[in-house]
Amino acid sequence: MASEFKYKLDFYYQQAIIYLLTLLLYAGIVGSFIEDEFTLVFKDPALYIIIFFVLMSFVTLLLNKIRNRRLVLTSDAIVFEHKFARREVPLDEIEWIHIGRERMVRTAGRFQVIVFKVKGRRRLYRIRVGRYEREKELITEMERIAEHLPKGERRKFRVRRRNQ
């Protein structure tokens, strides 16, 4: 039983469309109609900057589309996949798991992030739930997996006292 969750590309599509609309709007304002003919001023540096942003947003969208990132949850592992690589994290190597909110991110929703620690690795794995399709199903699957693993502890704030 494996559940596959695709990485959302909504943000990249929106970004590319907004930059393209900005280019069209700016070209429409700056360009001029002379004798039923539209001419665009190519000496305008702002036009080149906007064109750069449009090209970069479409390149980023294309690269993410080609990369085809996925999160696969199996009965014995959590797998991070994309077209060029695959990283598998066996469930028996996970020290603890936490499903909850991120402190620094201010978005609605009780479940924003899934964080887990793997034995022998310093850095944590962080899965931002909102970046994957079928968010509720992803949380349900991760909660099912978390039932068999130790829970992560909340960080406690330390109060530093000055020496007097």
VMD Tcl script that builds the backbone (N, CA, C; Angstrom):
set m [mol new atoms 492]
animate dup $m
set s [atomselect $m all]
$s set {name element resname resid chain x y z} {
  {N N MET 1 A 0.845 -1.169 0.000}
  {CA C MET 1 A 0.000 0.000 0.000}
  {C C MET 1 A 0.901 1.246 0.000}
  {N N ALA 2 A 0.878 1.983 -1.081}
  {CA C ALA 2 A 1.693 3.192 -1.194}
  {C C ALA 2 A 0.798 4.351 -1.617}
  {N N SER 3 A 0.978 5.465 -0.951}
  {CA C SER 3 A 0.247 6.689 -1.299}
  {C C SER 3 A 1.235 7.678 -1.890}
  {N N GLU 4 A 0.895 8.216 -3.037}
  {CA C GLU 4 A 1.777 9.163 -3.720}
  {C C GLU 4 A 1.124 10.542 -3.722}
  {N N PHE 5 A 1.912 11.545 -3.335}
  {CA C PHE 5 A 1.431 12.921 -3.280}
  {C C PHE 5 A 2.340 13.775 -4.155}
  {N N LYS 6 A 1.748 14.426 -5.147}
  {CA C LYS 6 A 2.517 15.264 -6.063}
  {C C LYS 6 A 2.731 16.644 -5.472}
  {N N TYR 7 A 3.844 17.242 -5.835}
  {CA C TYR 7 A 4.183 18.602 -5.417}
  {C C TYR 7 A 3.329 19.580 -6.218}
  {N N LYS 8 A 2.727 20.551 -5.544}
  {CA C LYS 8 A 1.886 21.535 -6.220}
  {C C LYS 8 A 2.739 22.535 -6.998}
  {N N LEU 9 A 2.269 22.900 -8.173}
  {CA C LEU 9 A 2.948 23.906 -8.977}
  {C C LEU 9 A 2.098 25.159 -9.127}
  {N N ASP 10 A 1.040 25.282 -8.350}
  {CA C ASP 10 A 0.125 26.428 -8.455}
  {C C ASP 10 A 0.846 27.756 -8.334}
  {N N PHE 11 A 1.728 27.846 -7.359}
  {CA C PHE 11 A 2.441 29.103 -7.118}
  {C C PHE 11 A 3.261 29.507 -8.339}
  {N N TYR 12 A 3.917 28.551 -8.960}
  {CA C TYR 12 A 4.761 28.841 -10.118}
  {C C TYR 12 A 3.930 29.290 -11.320}
  {N N TYR 13 A 2.761 28.660 -11.503}
  {CA C TYR 13 A 1.862 29.086 -12.577}
  {C C TYR 13 A 1.377 30.518 -12.332}
  {N N GLN 14 A 0.960 30.801 -11.099}
  {CA C GLN 14 A 0.476 32.142 -10.765}
  {C C GLN 14 A 1.573 33.186 -10.955}
  {N N GLN 15 A 2.760 32.884 -10.515}
  {CA C GLN 15 A 3.886 33.799 -10.639}
  {C C GLN 15 A 4.166 34.109 -12.104}
  {N N ALA 16 A 4.198 33.092 -12.944}
  {CA C ALA 16 A 4.479 33.293 -14.371}
  {C C ALA 16 A 3.384 34.128 -15.031}
  {N N ILE 17 A 2.144 33.866 -14.695}
  {CA C ILE 17 A 1.028 34.615 -15.295}
  {C C ILE 17 A 1.042 36.069 -14.840}
  {N N ILE 18 A 1.317 36.300 -13.568}
  {CA C ILE 18 A 1.341 37.681 -13.056}
  {C C ILE 18 A 2.454 38.480 -13.722}
  {N N TYR 19 A 3.634 37.895 -13.860}
  {CA C TYR 19 A 4.732 38.603 -14.524}
  {C C TYR 19 A 4.420 38.848 -16.002}
  {N N LEU 20 A 3.786 37.886 -16.654}
  {CA C LEU 20 A 3.430 38.060 -18.064}
  {C C LEU 20 A 2.387 39.168 -18.230}
  {N N LEU 21 A 1.390 39.191 -17.341}
  {CA C LEU 21 A 0.388 40.256 -17.392}
  {C C LEU 21 A 1.012 41.618 -17.107}
  {N N THR 22 A 1.972 41.654 -16.190}
  {CA C THR 22 A 2.681 42.902 -15.905}
  {C C THR 22 A 3.431 43.384 -17.144}
  {N N LEU 23 A 4.064 42.467 -17.842}
  {CA C LEU 23 A 4.777 42.824 -19.074}
  {C C LEU 23 A 3.810 43.376 -20.117}
  {N N LEU 24 A 2.695 42.700 -20.306}
  {CA C LEU 24 A 1.718 43.158 -21.301}
  {C C LEU 24 A 1.132 44.516 -20.928}
  {N N LEU 25 A 0.815 44.703 -19.655}
  {CA C LEU 25 A 0.262 45.970 -19.197}
  {C C LEU 25 A 1.281 47.097 -19.356}
  {N N TYR 26 A 2.509 46.836 -18.955}
  {CA C TYR 26 A 3.562 47.855 -19.075}
  {C C TYR 26 A 3.835 48.185 -20.543}
  {N N ALA 27 A 3.885 47.156 -21.383}
  {CA C ALA 27 A 4.117 47.389 -22.812}
  {C C ALA 27 A 2.956 48.184 -23.415}
  {N N GLY 28 A 1.755 47.907 -22.938}
  {CA C GLY 28 A 0.596 48.655 -23.429}
  {C C GLY 28 A 0.625 50.109 -23.017}
  {N N ILE 29 A 1.115 50.390 -21.826}
  {CA C ILE 29 A 1.171 51.771 -21.337}
  {C C ILE 29 A 2.325 52.529 -21.995}
  {N N VAL 30 A 3.488 51.904 -22.074}
  {CA C VAL 30 A 4.675 52.570 -22.595}
  {C C VAL 30 A 4.658 52.642 -24.123}
  {N N GLY 31 A 4.145 51.612 -24.764}
  {CA C GLY 31 A 4.098 51.591 -26.226}
  {C C GLY 31 A 3.171 52.677 -26.747}
  {N N SER 32 A 3.282 52.978 -28.005}
  {CA C SER 32 A 2.445 54.034 -28.573}
  {C C SER 32 A 1.895 53.602 -29.921}
  {N N PHE 33 A 0.702 54.105 -30.204}
  {CA C PHE 33 A 0.066 53.845 -31.490}
  {C C PHE 33 A 0.357 55.018 -32.414}
  {N N ILE 34 A 1.040 54.738 -33.492}
  {CA C ILE 34 A 1.321 55.776 -34.489}
  {C C ILE 34 A 0.805 55.267 -35.828}
  {N N GLU 35 A -0.156 55.981 -36.388}
  {CA C GLU 35 A -0.749 55.654 -37.686}
  {C C GLU 35 A -1.199 54.197 -37.733}
  {N N ASP 36 A -2.051 53.791 -36.801}
  {CA C ASP 36 A -2.617 52.444 -36.713}
  {C C ASP 36 A -1.555 51.357 -36.563}
  {N N GLU 37 A -0.436 51.719 -36.028}
  {CA C GLU 37 A 0.651 50.766 -35.841}
  {C C GLU 37 A 1.176 50.912 -34.413}
  {N N PHE 38 A 1.343 49.787 -33.733}
  {CA C PHE 38 A 1.825 49.801 -32.352}
  {C C PHE 38 A 3.338 49.663 -32.347}
  {N N THR 39 A 4.016 50.598 -31.692}
  {CA C THR 39 A 5.472 50.502 -31.559}
  {C C THR 39 A 5.839 50.455 -30.089}
  {N N LEU 40 A 6.820 49.663 -29.787}
  {CA C LEU 40 A 7.274 49.485 -28.417}
  {C C LEU 40 A 8.670 50.081 -28.285}
  {N N VAL 41 A 8.868 50.803 -27.224}
  {CA C VAL 41 A 10.159 51.442 -26.995}
  {C C VAL 41 A 11.094 50.408 -26.368}
  {N N PHE 42 A 12.124 50.001 -27.106}
  {CA C PHE 42 A 13.052 48.987 -26.616}
  {C C PHE 42 A 14.234 49.586 -25.865}
  {N N LYS 43 A 14.272 50.887 -25.722}
  {CA C LYS 43 A 15.368 51.521 -24.989}
  {C C LYS 43 A 15.040 51.686 -23.511}
  {N N ASP 44 A 13.885 51.206 -23.100}
  {CA C ASP 44 A 13.433 51.356 -21.716}
  {C C ASP 44 A 14.037 50.239 -20.856}
  {N N PRO 45 A 14.858 50.568 -19.850}
  {CA C PRO 45 A 15.480 49.517 -19.021}
  {C C PRO 45 A 14.458 48.758 -18.166}
  {N N ALA 46 A 13.357 49.401 -17.785}
  {CA C ALA 46 A 12.337 48.709 -16.991}
  {C C ALA 46 A 11.719 47.563 -17.792}
  {N N LEU 47 A 11.594 47.752 -19.086}
  {CA C LEU 47 A 11.048 46.703 -19.949}
  {C C LEU 47 A 11.957 45.474 -19.920}
  {N N TYR 48 A 13.255 45.690 -19.951}
  {CA C TYR 48 A 14.197 44.564 -19.904}
  {C C TYR 48 A 14.144 43.851 -18.551}
  {N N ILE 49 A 13.955 44.578 -17.507}
  {CA C ILE 49 A 13.845 43.966 -16.172}
  {C C ILE 49 A 12.594 43.103 -16.091}
  {N N ILE 50 A 11.492 43.617 -16.589}
  {CA C ILE 50 A 10.244 42.842 -16.564}
  {C C ILE 50 A 10.371 41.611 -17.449}
  {N N ILE 51 A 10.981 41.758 -18.619}
  {CA C ILE 51 A 11.187 40.599 -19.499}
  {C C ILE 51 A 12.062 39.553 -18.806}
  {N N PHE 52 A 13.084 39.993 -18.076}
  {CA C PHE 52 A 13.929 39.072 -17.320}
  {C C PHE 52 A 13.106 38.289 -16.301}
  {N N PHE 53 A 12.236 38.980 -15.553}
  {CA C PHE 53 A 11.402 38.299 -14.554}
  {C C PHE 53 A 10.435 37.318 -15.213}
  {N N VAL 54 A 9.872 37.684 -16.350}
  {CA C VAL 54 A 8.957 36.786 -17.063}
  {C C VAL 54 A 9.708 35.526 -17.495}
  {N N LEU 55 A 10.878 35.699 -18.090}
  {CA C LEU 55 A 11.657 34.543 -18.543}
  {C C LEU 55 A 12.070 33.649 -17.376}
  {N N MET 56 A 12.521 34.256 -16.284}
  {CA C MET 56 A 12.949 33.470 -15.125}
  {C C MET 56 A 11.772 32.712 -14.502}
  {N N SER 57 A 10.600 33.320 -14.460}
  {CA C SER 57 A 9.449 32.624 -13.881}
  {C C SER 57 A 9.033 31.440 -14.746}
  {N N PHE 58 A 9.098 31.601 -16.067}
  {CA C PHE 58 A 8.757 30.474 -16.935}
  {C C PHE 58 A 9.828 29.381 -16.901}
  {N N VAL 59 A 11.087 29.751 -16.780}
  {CA C VAL 59 A 12.154 28.757 -16.645}
  {C C VAL 59 A 11.992 27.984 -15.337}
  {N N THR 60 A 11.684 28.680 -14.256}
  {CA C THR 60 A 11.473 28.031 -12.957}
  {C C THR 60 A 10.286 27.076 -13.019}
  {N N LEU 61 A 9.201 27.516 -13.645}
  {CA C LEU 61 A 8.034 26.652 -13.807}
  {C C LEU 61 A 8.385 25.413 -14.625}
  {N N LEU 62 A 9.092 25.604 -15.711}
  {CA C LEU 62 A 9.473 24.489 -16.567}
  {C C LEU 62 A 10.382 23.494 -15.831}
  {N N LEU 63 A 11.367 24.005 -15.100}
  {CA C LEU 63 A 12.266 23.124 -14.362}
  {C C LEU 63 A 11.536 22.325 -13.289}
  {N N ASN 64 A 10.606 22.976 -12.583}
  {CA C ASN 64 A 9.836 22.260 -11.569}
  {C C ASN 64 A 8.884 21.251 -12.194}
  {N N LYS 65 A 8.363 21.567 -13.355}
  {CA C LYS 65 A 7.499 20.627 -14.075}
  {C C LYS 65 A 8.305 19.404 -14.518}
  {N N ILE 66 A 9.507 19.640 -15.031}
  {CA C ILE 66 A 10.374 18.534 -15.461}
  {C C ILE 66 A 10.808 17.696 -14.265}
  {N N ARG 67 A 11.119 18.347 -13.163}
  {CA C ARG 67 A 11.610 17.646 -11.969}
  {C C ARG 67 A 10.585 16.661 -11.419}
  {N N ASN 68 A 9.297 17.026 -11.462}
  {CA C ASN 68 A 8.208 16.120 -11.078}
  {C C ASN 68 A 8.393 15.543 -9.665}
  {N N ARG 69 A 8.417 16.417 -8.677}
  {CA C ARG 69 A 8.632 15.995 -7.292}
  {C C ARG 69 A 7.407 15.281 -6.733}
  {N N ARG 70 A 7.666 14.244 -5.906}
  {CA C ARG 70 A 6.606 13.459 -5.294}
  {C C ARG 70 A 7.025 13.023 -3.889}
  {N N LEU 71 A 6.027 12.809 -3.059}
  {CA C LEU 71 A 6.229 12.228 -1.733}
  {C C LEU 71 A 5.444 10.925 -1.720}
  {N N VAL 72 A 6.138 9.825 -1.463}
  {CA C VAL 72 A 5.490 8.516 -1.465}
  {C C VAL 72 A 5.563 7.952 -0.050}
  {N N LEU 73 A 4.402 7.574 0.476}
  {CA C LEU 73 A 4.338 6.965 1.804}
  {C C LEU 73 A 4.006 5.490 1.628}
  {N N THR 74 A 4.918 4.639 2.055}
  {CA C THR 74 A 4.691 3.197 2.000}
  {C C THR 74 A 4.522 2.691 3.425}
  {N N SER 75 A 4.275 1.406 3.558}
  {CA C SER 75 A 4.063 0.841 4.892}
  {C C SER 75 A 5.340 0.800 5.721}
  {N N ASP 76 A 6.501 0.890 5.084}
  {CA C ASP 76 A 7.753 0.802 5.837}
  {C C ASP 76 A 8.731 1.943 5.576}
  {N N ALA 77 A 8.326 2.965 4.776}
  {CA C ALA 77 A 9.266 4.058 4.485}
  {C C ALA 77 A 8.523 5.307 4.008}
  {N N ILE 78 A 9.220 6.425 4.131}
  {CA C ILE 78 A 8.799 7.692 3.547}
  {C C ILE 78 A 9.801 7.984 2.443}
  {N N VAL 79 A 9.303 8.186 1.227}
  {CA C VAL 79 A 10.182 8.316 0.070}
  {C C VAL 79 A 9.991 9.694 -0.562}
  {N N PHE 80 A 11.105 10.415 -0.715}
  {CA C PHE 80 A 11.127 11.694 -1.428}
  {C C PHE 80 A 11.683 11.398 -2.817}
  {N N GLU 81 A 10.866 11.630 -3.841}
  {CA C GLU 81 A 11.275 11.298 -5.197}
  {C C GLU 81 A 11.178 12.507 -6.107}
  {N N HIS 82 A 12.048 12.537 -7.080}
  {CA C HIS 82 A 11.867 13.391 -8.232}
  {C C HIS 82 A 12.521 12.684 -9.405}
  {N N LYS 83 A 12.462 13.295 -10.558}
  {CA C LYS 83 A 12.891 12.608 -11.778}
  {C C LYS 83 A 14.340 12.140 -11.719}
  {N N PHE 84 A 15.178 12.854 -10.996}
  {CA C PHE 84 A 16.604 12.573 -11.030}
  {C C PHE 84 A 17.132 11.846 -9.800}
  {N N ALA 85 A 16.353 11.773 -8.737}
  {CA C ALA 85 A 16.858 11.137 -7.511}
  {C C ALA 85 A 15.711 10.582 -6.673}
  {N N ARG 86 A 16.101 9.745 -5.728}
  {CA C ARG 86 A 15.131 9.134 -4.814}
  {C C ARG 86 A 15.802 8.995 -3.450}
  {N N ARG 87 A 15.151 9.508 -2.414}
  {CA C ARG 87 A 15.679 9.398 -1.050}
  {C C ARG 87 A 14.635 8.681 -0.200}
  {N N GLU 88 A 15.028 7.557 0.340}
  {CA C GLU 88 A 14.111 6.735 1.123}
  {C C GLU 88 A 14.508 6.790 2.594}
  {N N VAL 89 A 13.518 7.032 3.450}
  {CA C VAL 89 A 13.749 7.076 4.889}
  {C C VAL 89 A 12.927 5.951 5.521}
  {N N PRO 90 A 13.579 4.863 5.950}
  {CA C PRO 90 A 12.848 3.766 6.597}
  {C C PRO 90 A 12.217 4.226 7.913}
  {N N LEU 91 A 11.018 3.750 8.190}
  {CA C LEU 91 A 10.311 4.174 9.398}
  {C C LEU 91 A 11.025 3.732 10.668}
  {N N ASP 92 A 11.746 2.634 10.623}
  {CA C ASP 92 A 12.435 2.177 11.828}
  {C C ASP 92 A 13.665 3.015 12.173}
  {N N GLU 93 A 14.083 3.913 11.277}
  {CA C GLU 93 A 15.203 4.812 11.556}
  {C C GLU 93 A 14.752 6.169 12.085}
  {N N ILE 94 A 13.449 6.397 12.166}
  {CA C ILE 94 A 12.934 7.685 12.636}
  {C C ILE 94 A 12.914 7.689 14.156}
  {N N GLU 95 A 13.594 8.687 14.757}
  {CA C GLU 95 A 13.634 8.813 16.212}
  {C C GLU 95 A 12.318 9.345 16.757}
  {N N TRP 96 A 11.819 10.415 16.150}
  {CA C TRP 96 A 10.562 11.011 16.585}
  {C C TRP 96 A 9.923 11.758 15.417}
  {N N ILE 97 A 8.627 12.037 15.560}
  {CA C ILE 97 A 7.880 12.745 14.525}
  {C C ILE 97 A 6.947 13.749 15.199}
  {N N HIS 98 A 6.779 14.905 14.554}
  {CA C HIS 98 A 5.876 15.932 15.074}
  {C C HIS 98 A 5.012 16.435 13.925}
  {N N ILE 99 A 3.702 16.444 14.143}
  {CA C ILE 99 A 2.759 16.973 13.153}
  {C C ILE 99 A 2.098 18.181 13.795}
  {N N GLY 100 A 2.302 19.354 13.203}
  {CA C GLY 100 A 1.743 20.556 13.807}
  {C C GLY 100 A 2.013 21.794 12.999}
  {N N ARG 101 A 2.150 22.895 13.710}
  {CA C ARG 101 A 2.342 24.199 13.083}
  {C C ARG 101 A 3.797 24.603 13.086}
  {N N GLU 102 A 4.106 25.521 12.176}
  {CA C GLU 102 A 5.407 26.169 12.200}
  {C C GLU 102 A 5.229 27.487 12.926}
  {N N ARG 103 A 6.175 27.811 13.751}
  {CA C ARG 103 A 6.059 29.044 14.530}
  {C C ARG 103 A 6.178 30.289 13.673}
  {N N MET 104 A 7.058 30.269 12.711}
  {CA C MET 104 A 7.350 31.477 11.940}
  {C C MET 104 A 6.373 31.701 10.780}
  {N N VAL 105 A 5.583 30.690 10.423}
  {CA C VAL 105 A 4.668 30.815 9.291}
  {C C VAL 105 A 3.286 31.144 9.816}
  {N N ARG 106 A 2.691 32.181 9.254}
  {CA C ARG 106 A 1.373 32.604 9.710}
  {C C ARG 106 A 0.331 32.302 8.638}
  {N N THR 107 A -0.035 31.038 8.544}
  {CA C THR 107 A -1.105 30.643 7.637}
  {C C THR 107 A -2.182 29.957 8.444}
  {N N ALA 108 A -3.342 29.907 7.880}
  {CA C ALA 108 A -4.445 29.251 8.571}
  {C C ALA 108 A -4.217 27.747 8.552}
  {N N GLY 109 A -4.791 27.083 9.508}
  {CA C GLY 109 A -4.702 25.634 9.526}
  {C C GLY 109 A -3.938 25.122 10.726}
  {N N ARG 110 A -4.440 24.037 11.256}
  {CA C ARG 110 A -3.832 23.447 12.424}
  {C C ARG 110 A -2.589 22.651 12.057}
  {N N PHE 111 A -2.636 22.028 10.889}
  {CA C PHE 111 A -1.524 21.195 10.455}
  {C C PHE 111 A -0.836 21.871 9.283}
  {N N GLN 112 A 0.355 22.351 9.506}
  {CA C GLN 112 A 1.102 23.012 8.450}
  {C C GLN 112 A 2.363 22.260 8.090}
  {N N VAL 113 A 2.940 21.583 9.049}
  {CA C VAL 113 A 4.253 20.983 8.828}
  {C C VAL 113 A 4.343 19.636 9.541}
  {N N ILE 114 A 5.120 18.753 8.944}
  {CA C ILE 114 A 5.443 17.467 9.547}
  {C C ILE 114 A 6.962 17.434 9.651}
  {N N VAL 115 A 7.448 17.293 10.868}
  {CA C VAL 115 A 8.889 17.304 11.116}
  {C C VAL 115 A 9.268 15.971 11.735}
  {N N PHE 116 A 10.355 15.375 11.243}
  {CA C PHE 116 A 10.823 14.153 11.888}
  {C C PHE 116 A 12.335 14.100 11.892}
  {N N LYS 117 A 12.851 13.401 12.879}
  {CA C LYS 117 A 14.293 13.263 13.105}
  {C C LYS 117 A 14.688 11.833 12.816}
  {N N VAL 118 A 15.761 11.683 12.043}
  {CA C VAL 118 A 16.273 10.359 11.680}
  {C C VAL 118 A 17.532 10.082 12.497}
  {N N LYS 119 A 17.673 8.865 12.944}
  {CA C LYS 119 A 18.852 8.462 13.720}
  {C C LYS 119 A 20.103 8.656 12.884}
  {N N GLY 120 A 21.134 9.225 13.498}
  {CA C GLY 120 A 22.407 9.405 12.820}
  {C C GLY 120 A 22.454 10.608 11.887}
  {N N ARG 121 A 21.453 11.445 11.917}
  {CA C ARG 121 A 21.430 12.641 11.072}
  {C C ARG 121 A 21.118 13.844 11.949}
  {N N ARG 122 A 21.887 14.909 11.794}
  {CA C ARG 122 A 21.702 16.105 12.621}
  {C C ARG 122 A 20.472 16.899 12.227}
  {N N ARG 123 A 20.299 17.095 10.916}
  {CA C ARG 123 A 19.208 17.935 10.432}
  {C C ARG 123 A 17.884 17.187 10.427}
  {N N LEU 124 A 16.814 17.948 10.585}
  {CA C LEU 124 A 15.474 17.382 10.578}
  {C C LEU 124 A 14.926 17.343 9.157}
  {N N TYR 125 A 14.034 16.425 8.909}
  {CA C TYR 125 A 13.263 16.426 7.674}
  {C C TYR 125 A 12.003 17.242 7.940}
  {N N ARG 126 A 11.649 18.097 6.998}
  {CA C ARG 126 A 10.485 18.955 7.159}
  {C C ARG 126 A 9.616 18.816 5.909}
  {N N ILE 127 A 8.368 18.410 6.112}
  {CA C ILE 127 A 7.408 18.304 5.014}
  {C C ILE 127 A 6.358 19.374 5.242}
  {N N ARG 128 A 6.294 20.345 4.345}
  {CA C ARG 128 A 5.270 21.383 4.440}
  {C C ARG 128 A 4.030 20.868 3.711}
  {N N VAL 129 A 2.986 20.627 4.472}
  {CA C VAL 129 A 1.789 19.961 3.980}
  {C C VAL 129 A 1.133 20.732 2.837}
  {N N GLY 130 A 1.110 22.047 2.916}
  {CA C GLY 130 A 0.453 22.865 1.910}
  {C C GLY 130 A 1.099 22.815 0.540}
  {N N ARG 131 A 2.278 22.271 0.438}
  {CA C ARG 131 A 2.971 22.200 -0.850}
  {C C ARG 131 A 2.642 20.941 -1.636}
  {N N TYR 132 A 1.832 20.070 -1.072}
  {CA C TYR 132 A 1.483 18.821 -1.745}
  {C C TYR 132 A -0.015 18.752 -1.994}
  {N N GLU 133 A -0.387 18.028 -3.042}
  {CA C GLU 133 A -1.792 17.824 -3.361}
  {C C GLU 133 A -2.415 16.899 -2.325}
  {N N ARG 134 A -3.735 16.980 -2.165}
  {CA C ARG 134 A -4.509 16.148 -1.237}
  {C C ARG 134 A -3.960 16.255 0.190}
  {N N GLU 135 A -3.985 17.468 0.713}
  {CA C GLU 135 A -3.381 17.763 2.019}
  {C C GLU 135 A -4.000 16.948 3.150}
  {N N LYS 136 A -5.318 16.841 3.175}
  {CA C LYS 136 A -5.988 16.120 4.270}
  {C C LYS 136 A -5.629 14.634 4.265}
  {N N GLU 137 A -5.543 14.079 3.083}
  {CA C GLU 137 A -5.162 12.675 2.978}
  {C C GLU 137 A -3.707 12.472 3.419}
  {N N LEU 138 A -2.849 13.418 3.086}
  {CA C LEU 138 A -1.444 13.357 3.510}
  {C C LEU 138 A -1.352 13.385 5.031}
  {N N ILE 139 A -2.103 14.274 5.662}
  {CA C ILE 139 A -2.082 14.360 7.131}
  {C C ILE 139 A -2.621 13.070 7.745}
  {N N THR 140 A -3.680 12.530 7.186}
  {CA C THR 140 A -4.248 11.277 7.697}
  {C C THR 140 A -3.234 10.143 7.617}
  {N N GLU 141 A -2.557 10.033 6.478}
  {CA C GLU 141 A -1.541 8.991 6.317}
  {C C GLU 141 A -0.379 9.190 7.295}
  {N N MET 142 A 0.055 10.430 7.454}
  {CA C MET 142 A 1.175 10.696 8.376}
  {C C MET 142 A 0.769 10.448 9.829}
  {N N GLU 143 A -0.470 10.762 10.172}
  {CA C GLU 143 A -0.933 10.451 11.535}
  {C C GLU 143 A -0.973 8.947 11.771}
  {N N ARG 144 A -1.349 8.193 10.742}
  {CA C ARG 144 A -1.355 6.741 10.846}
  {C C ARG 144 A 0.066 6.222 11.071}
  {N N ILE 145 A 1.018 6.794 10.345}
  {CA C ILE 145 A 2.423 6.398 10.523}
  {C C ILE 145 A 2.925 6.833 11.901}
  {N N ALA 146 A 2.524 8.025 12.354}
  {CA C ALA 146 A 3.009 8.575 13.625}
  {C C ALA 146 A 2.509 7.791 14.833}
  {N N GLU 147 A 1.432 7.041 14.678}
  {CA C GLU 147 A 0.920 6.238 15.796}
  {C C GLU 147 A 1.946 5.216 16.279}
  {N N HIS 148 A 2.807 4.773 15.388}
  {CA C HIS 148 A 3.781 3.729 15.724}
  {C C HIS 148 A 5.158 4.293 16.041}
  {N N LEU 149 A 5.284 5.625 16.070}
  {CA C LEU 149 A 6.581 6.266 16.315}
  {C C LEU 149 A 6.494 7.182 17.520}
  {N N PRO 150 A 7.623 7.467 18.190}
  {CA C PRO 150 A 7.620 8.413 19.303}
  {C C PRO 150 A 7.265 9.824 18.814}
  {N N LYS 151 A 6.586 10.566 19.665}
  {CA C LYS 151 A 6.189 11.937 19.334}
  {C C LYS 151 A 7.344 12.889 19.605}
  {N N GLY 152 A 7.402 13.944 18.817}
  {CA C GLY 152 A 8.421 14.965 19.004}
  {C C GLY 152 A 8.049 15.878 20.150}
  {N N GLU 153 A 9.033 16.331 20.883}
  {CA C GLU 153 A 8.780 17.231 21.994}
  {C C GLU 153 A 8.741 18.662 21.517}
  {N N ARG 154 A 7.892 19.457 22.149}
  {CA C ARG 154 A 7.855 20.876 21.826}
  {C C ARG 154 A 9.097 21.524 22.415}
  {N N ARG 155 A 9.610 22.479 21.688}
  {CA C ARG 155 A 10.790 23.181 22.192}
  {C C ARG 155 A 10.379 24.085 23.337}
  {N N LYS 156 A 11.185 24.071 24.357}
  {CA C LYS 156 A 10.921 24.921 25.511}
  {C C LYS 156 A 11.820 26.143 25.428}
  {N N PHE 157 A 11.244 27.265 25.732}
  {CA C PHE 157 A 12.015 28.500 25.683}
  {C C PHE 157 A 12.824 28.635 26.957}
  {N N ARG 158 A 14.062 28.964 26.804}
  {CA C ARG 158 A 14.930 29.158 27.956}
  {C C ARG 158 A 14.954 30.637 28.293}
  {N N VAL 159 A 14.873 30.918 29.546}
  {CA C VAL 159 A 14.948 32.295 29.999}
  {C C VAL 159 A 16.372 32.539 30.459}
  {N N ARG 160 A 17.036 33.445 29.793}
  {CA C ARG 160 A 18.406 33.756 30.176}
  {C C ARG 160 A 18.376 34.854 31.235}
  {N N ARG 161 A 19.093 34.616 32.273}
  {CA C ARG 161 A 19.161 35.610 33.339}
  {C C ARG 161 A 20.558 36.187 33.389}
  {N N ARG 162 A 20.606 37.450 33.590}
  {CA C ARG 162 A 21.904 38.118 33.685}
  {C C ARG 162 A 22.518 37.881 35.051}
  {N N ASN 163 A 23.812 37.751 35.068}
  {CA C ASN 163 A 24.512 37.635 36.344}
  {C C ASN 163 A 24.582 39.001 37.005}
  {N N GLN 164 A 24.168 39.050 38.219}
  {CA C GLN 164 A 24.158 40.338 38.927}
  {C C GLN 164 A 25.169 40.384 40.018}
}
mol reanalyze $m
mol bondsrecalc $m
mol representation Tube
mol addrep $m
